Amino acid sequence: MMKILYLAGRWDPNEQTEFSGSDFGAYQMLKKHVDVELALVGPIEDQPNLVEKAVFRIYRECFKKPIVKYYPSSLKRIGDAVNRAIEDFHPDVIFTKYSAPVVKATINRPFVYMCDSTVNWTKKQWPYFSKLGFAIMEKWESKAIQECDQLITFSQASADNIVNHYKKDPAKVNVFPIPTHIPSDVLTGENSIQKEIELPLKLLLVGKRYHLRGIDVAIEATKILNENNCPTNLAIIGITGENQDFVEFKGVYNKEDPEQMKVYFEFFQWADLLIHPSRFHAAGIVISEAAGFGLPTITNAAGGLSTSVQHGKTGLVLPESSPAHVYAEAILELIENKQQYKNFRLAAKERFDTELNWEVAGQRLYEILKKVHQI
């Protein structure tokens, strides 16, 4: 029996939401192993004291950016909870997808850390926090990276950053293309995988942040396609907005609700292409969801997206920061090459079946935890 102490971040890994992502998949797969005893610490609760509330509010008002992601008191509480769990549960291995739970904890057991990105990488691509905040959070993250016995990340670009910037031993860094969990009853059969690309073209974009996810780029690409005698409709999920000609905002779907989850995944069956012109994305879980339905993706080489999509095999990876007309031109070429499109669909589904689902990735995670336990 292997005793695993699972440290949650802000989201509960028992619930499949748009935020829990890989946490849900990892936790559920580990629970399935009969030789695993699993204990959960967290999720982190934000209950700031009056001083923290005042400092964070004043800082944001002055600098127009949040200082850090977590309140110091929250880190202290979760750190104390981790220390108590280590003492009471006596785990063989500790696992987390977040650095926050270990910042104030004493990690004296074998430790596996999973991350989709790093602070050092993110601050250059998406400067959401202040410089001071990034410096503080990089210190937090460095503790997790340096103390872990094995590290899992979701792109080669992220792995390179971890090795080069944080000086982590490459032998301790593992790259998984980001997996997802899709209930088997909503996955489509082989007939839908074989579908051809036809007009009017149906594009799907899933994203919560308008600028970061390049929603403006997708809308402009849709406009260009229609202007070039290629009837195209774009559906946007994850955000509300004002509908335009050929563009419809579908809003947010709660995957905890079975009916909403079913409708959400129906869009992947409806679409001909997932368009993902993100300006930065460490790893796109929506790309893995699309692959489950044999839906190819057109994206760019920002962040770790060239790992999420295999260029020329499961979709198209354009140069980083490609403008809308480049997306439109690539799509027009793909429409003319129907065999390539069919190949993309088959390869995307094959990759989902062999790499991008948590049944497979969960086994890989289990083997890494087992390896660390046996050292």
Beta strands, then each sheet from edge to edge (+ up, - down):
strand 1: 2-7
strand 2: 36-41
strand 3: 93-96
strand 4: 111-115
strand 5: 150-153
strand 6: 173-175
strand 7: 201-206
strand 8: 232-237
strand 9: 247-251
strand 10: 273-276
strand 11: 297-300
strand 12: 315-318
sheet 1: 2+ 1+ 3+ 4+ 5+ 6+
sheet 2: 9+ 8+ 7+ 10+ 11+ 12+
end
